[in-house]
Amino acid sequence: MPWEFPLEFWNKTAPSSKIPLPKHNAWPHAVPHLGFHDCAEMSHPYYDDEGNGVPPDANPANFAAHQDVMRKAYYSCISYVDDLIGQLIDTLDTLGAGNDTAIVFTGDHGWHTGEHDMWCKMSVLELGTRVPLIFRAPWILKGDLAGRKSNALAELVDLYPTLSELAGLTLPRGAGGADLGGVSLVPVMRGEVEQVKNATLSQFPRCYQNNSHHSGGKPGDEGNRTVSWESMSDCHWTDRNALDFMGYKLRTANWSITSWQRWNGEMLRPIWGSDCGQLSEGNAGVGCFELYDHIGDDGMAPAAFDDYENVNLAADPAHAVKLKEMLALLKENVEKWITPWNGTTGVVVRGGGANELEYEMGNEDESGKWEL
């Protein structure tokens, strides 16, 4: 994974010996193992907090044994981007356009830098789904409103309605706006409200490495093979109707829930209540769910990177009511945006590798349950 930046930003960054390493550098064993991903660009196999797998420093020749240097390179790259943004704003000001131009800084995914024994982006953990979201709109964000930090829940689908309102444009109405999805964040910017929504959604799939339904490359091109739940592919190039599993995550102000479900490729929807393959030895009771407490999580480093999503509460009897509540909210929100299906044809779903799975899914009965 090449992080390219001028040497001056490497020299400005603290020495690698002073770069803090992740406090939780192992996968939590009580989390569904198919959530783990061995990233192709920065490959390191599974290692969990019970000592199972390959420790990050097991091979001195592997990048994972030099995470301080890797983190320094990442931070240096971020510093370079920050400098480029400053140059952009200076140019706008020089052209006289700074006060009537809206600027948004964001990303299309988060990034693991060794936390939970993962690198790259391919997860539904907070480090994979949370992105920076910074707005500059001088005609609104001025005085006491400028430079504020907000804990408001937001999604990238909110960018269109937010930028439209900032530009004075009217959003589509009626049928044209029915599937818009996002909401404007301008009321938060004005300090009128603290929240404009009660939950956010993220999702990411998992596939067997020998999944044969693909275009371009194939899942197995990542260099590993499905020999366990810990070696699933991130479904690169896999056709959407041939995904094997989908991980859905819902985040509220204080909690998050993730549900891993088998994928119905014909109807392009999850098979709710399906066994995601995690009811196995060493993971009993966890099932397909991840429940995390985010109370006190303001999204700011370093705490937000390391202090949360380390203990899965899904199997804790003390949180059974919260689990049920969050799962219901997750399903409600996911179903809200799935295109309705009018057919009744069954579909054959196949797995592969050492965990060969094959079953035929029948039609949905009147109770809404699937006959397997």
N, C-alpha and C positions, 0 to 999 in steps of 0.2 A: 504494500500500500504506500505509494509515493506521496509524501507530504512535501510539497515544493514551496520554498519561500527564500527570500534573500538572506544571506549569511548574517546580516546585521541583527535580524530578529532572533536568530539562534543565540547570538552573543549577548543580547539583552535579557534573555530568559535565564532564570536561576540555574546554577550548575545542576546537572542531573542528580548528583549525590544529595541535593537538598529538595528534590521533587518528592512530595509524599506519595507513597504507594497506596493502593486501595486497602481499606481495613478489612473488607470482606472479599477476598480474592478467590473464593471457592463457591461452587454452585450449592445452594441450599438443598440438601438431600430430600427434604419433604416437599419439594415443588415438582409438579409433573415434569418428567425428564425430557419429554419431547420439546419442551420449551427451550432447552439448551441448544446452542448452535455453535458448531466449529467453523468459524468464518474462513472462507477460502483464501482471502487476501492476507489474513493474519492468523494462520491456522494454529490451534492448540487444542488437544483432545480434552475430554471431560475430566473434571476433578471436583469432588464435592467436599463439604465440610465434615464428613466422616472419614476422610482420607482415601476414598475410593477414586481410582483413576490415576492420571499422570500429573504430579505437582508441576506448577509453572516453571520452577527452577530445576527441573529434572535434567534438562539437556542444555548445557551452557551455550550450545550453538543455536538454540531456538530463540526467537525474538522475545518470547514470554519470560526468559530468564533475565531480560534487560528492560523491564517495564519502566524504570526511571528514565532511561534514554528515550524510549518510545513516547512517554508522556511529555517529556521536554520538547520533542519534535512536534507533538500535537499542539502544545501550548504556543510554541513559536509560530506555527501556522495560523493559529487564532489571532495572535498579535499582529501578524501581517494583514489579515483580513480587516482587523480593527483600524489599522493605518489606512487601508484603501477606502474604508467607509469615511474616514475623516477627510481624505482627499476629495471624495465625491461631494461631501457637504460643503467644503471650501469652494469647490468649483461652482456649485449651485449659487452660493452666496455671491461669488464674483460676478456671475451672470445676472444677478438680481432676481433669481428665481427661488431663493431659499425660503422665503416667507409664504409662498403659495404653492409649494410642492410637498406632497405627502410622501414620506419615506417609511418603508416597512423592512425590518431586518428579521428574517426567519430562516428556517431550514425545512427540508422535507422529511427529516428523521432525526433521532437522537444518535448517541454514540457511546458504546461501552469502551472503557480504557482499562480493562483488566478486572473490573468489578464482576463478581459472580463467575470468575474464570471465563469471561467473554470479552471479545473485541468485536468491533463493527456495529451494525445496526439491526440485525435481523432478529428482533425479539419484540414481545409485547410487554416487557418490563418497562418501568418508567424511563430508564436510561435509553431504551430504544425508541420510545414513542414521544417523549417530551422534547419540545423544540424551543429555541429562543423566539420571543415575539416582542419586538421593540418598535414603537411607532413614533414618528416625528411629524407633527402637524401643527406648526407654530400658531395658526389662527385659532386653535382650540387649546392646545397644550402649552399654556403660557402662565406666568405668575406661579401661584401655588400648585397648579395642575401640572407644571412641567417637572420632569425628572422623578415622577412618582412611580412606585412599584405597586402592582396590584396582584392579589391572589384570585382574581376572577377566573373561572373556568373558561377556556377558549379552545377552539378547534380551527384548523386551517380553512375549513369551509366558511368560517366567519369573515375571511379576508374580503371576499367579493362584496357582501352587504356593507361591511365597515368602510371600505374604500369608496364605495358608491355614495354613502352618506357624507363622507368627508369631501367628496367632489360635488356634492349638491345634486346628485342624480337620483331619480326615482327607481325603486326596485320593481321588477315584474310583479304583476298582480294576477289574481285568478289562477287559471290553469298554468299560465306561464311561470308563476312563482311557487307552485305547489310543491315542487321537488327541490327547491333552492337549498334547503338543509341548514345553512348558516344563519346567524343573526348578527346584527351590527353591535360592535363593541363600543361605539361612540358614547352611549350613556355611561359606561364605566369611565371613559376618558374624562367626561365632564364632571365626574364625581357625583352623579345623580343616583347611581345604584352601585352595589358591590358585586352583584352577579346578574348575568342575563340568561343563564341556563343552569340546570341542576346536575348535569352530567355530561361527560364527553366520551366518545367512542374511538377505539383503535382496533385494528385487526392485522393478523399476519398468519400465513399458512405454514404447514409443514407437509413434506412429501417424502415418500420412500425414494431412495437414491436411484433405484432401477425403475422408477415410474417411466413408462414408455410413451406417454402422451405429451409431446413437447415439440416446439419449433425452435430453429436455431440450434443452440447448444442443447445440453441435456442435464438433468440434475446431477448425474454422476460426474460431470466435468469438474465439480468442486474438489475432487481429489480424495474424497472419502466415500465409504459405502455403508449402507444401512445394515449394520450387524447388531444394532441395539437401538433403544429409543433415544439414546444420547447422540446418535449419528444420523439423525434425519436431515434431509435437505431443506433449504429455504425455498424450494420450488422455483428456482430460476428457470425461465423459459417454459415452464409447465403450462399447458392449456388450462384455462380457468375451469373447464368442465371436468378436469381430471385431477384436481387437487385431492389430497388424501385427508387432511385435517385442516381446521381453521381455528385459530385462537382469537377469541373476542375479548376485548378488555373494556370495562366501563370504569370511569374515574369520577368520584364525587369530591366535594371539598375535603372530606376526611377519610375516605375509604376507596379501595379499588378492588374489583373482582375480575378475574379472568376465567373463561370457560373454554376448554378445548373440546371440540366436537368433530365427529366425522363429517365429511363434506358430501352433499348430494349434488353431483356434477350436472345431472340433467335439469334439476330445478334451481341450481345455483343458490343453495341455501344450506345452513347447517342441519344436521339430523339431531334435533334436541333430544337429550336423554341417552344418546348412544355412548357406548363404552369406548373411551379414547385410548384404551390399552394401558392405562396407568395403574390398574388395580393389581399390581404384581408385587412380588416379594421385595421388601425394602421400601415400598411406597404405599403400603396398605392404608386405607382410610383417606388418602389424599384425593383419590379419584381424578377427575378431570379439572379440578378447580384450584384457583389461587385467590386467597382473600388476604388483603394487607391493610394495616392501620396506617393512615397518613396524617394523623392528628399532630399538628405542629410543623408539618412540612410546608415551608413557604417557597419551595422550589429553588432556593439559593444555595450555591456551593459554599463549603464542601459537604454540608450535612445532607443535602438532597441527593447527592451522588452515592452516599455510603450508609446512611442511617436508616433507610427505609427499604421495604420489600426484602428483608432478610429472614423473616419468620412467616411461613404460610399458616394462617389461622383457620384454613378451611376445615380441617379435621378436629378443631378444638371444640368440644361440646359447649363451652362457655360462649362461643360465637355462632352457635347453630342458628339462632334467630336472625342475626345480622347476615349470615351466609344466605339464608332463604330470601331475605329482603333484597339483597344485592343481586342475586340471580334473577329474581323476578323483574327488577328494574333493568338489568342487562337485556333480558329477552324482549321486554317491551320496547326498548330503544332499538335493538337490532331489527326486530320485526317491522318497526315503523318505516324503515328505509329499504326493505327487501321488495322487489317487484313481485306482485301477486302471481301465483302459479295456478293455471286453470286445468292442467292435465292430471291424469291419474296413472300414467305408465310407470311401472317399476324400473329399477336400474340395478345393474350389477356393479358392486364396488369392490375393487381388488387392492390388496396391499402387496408386499413383496419382501425380498431379502430374508434374513433369518427369522423375521416375524411375519411370515406369509399369512395373510388374512384374506378370506374370501367369503362373501355371503351375498345373498340376493335380497334386495329390499322390495317388499311388496307394496301394496297400496295403503294409503292412509285410511283408517276406519273412521266411523262417525265420532269417536271420542277424540280424534286428533292424534292418536297414537299410531306408531308404525309397526306393522307386523314384520318381524325379522325372521 
